[in-house]
Amino acid sequence: MALFYLLLVFFFCFGASLGSFLNVVIWRLPNKMSLSFPASHCPKCGHPIRPWHNIPVLGWLILRGKCFDCHEPISVRYPVVELIGGVGTLLIAFPYLASLIFQMTQGESSSWEIWLSVAANLCMFLTSLAAGLILWDRNRIPFRLFLPAIGFWVWLMQNDMTLILVLPVVCVLLTFIPQRLRRGFAIPVLILAVGWLLNPFICWL
Ligand SMILES: [Zn+2]
């Protein structure tokens, strides 16, 4: 059981780091900026963020929501997205982890397909979350945001060509939403993210 709890902590920390990366994607991708350069910096004073202030959720709490250098407030959305990333990853991985531990106690080896399902669900969840928040910011979603999710979708839908084509078409349509309608479309896309969060539980029950 110690391994089970250790894995839960690992998945939360891993998910919170993914949430932190998602904050970068949500801001930089629609603004045609590099995802890796420059390193994280304060948008107000431009000062690089120290590594210990960049720890997901904790960094914002240590700084009490203000930049260390210019003391300008940092949006609460950053730690919230990190927290959603952590909790969401934990929720998606939980049913798979439970069955993995069960298999191990029964002396069976786990299938790699279980981990591919976790990765697929996680990718769908994070992509929907990022797309929803980009729309909420009234920015245009770049089509390349969807590429990893489309890859997993093709794998999930196997040979059903009609279903395989649904997601790329929906993604193309999402990139063409006019600016004034984007906030309205953000809501169903964010609801879809919650759906992907619940999907492993529905499959599990
Ligand atoms: Zn600053």
Boltz pocket constraint, residues with backbone or C-beta under 6 A from the ligand:
constraints:
  - pocket:
      binder: B
      contacts: [[A, 42], [A, 43], [A, 44], [A, 45], [A, 46], [A, 47], [A, 67], [A, 68], [A, 69], [A, 70], [A, 71], [A, 72]]
      max_distance: 6.0
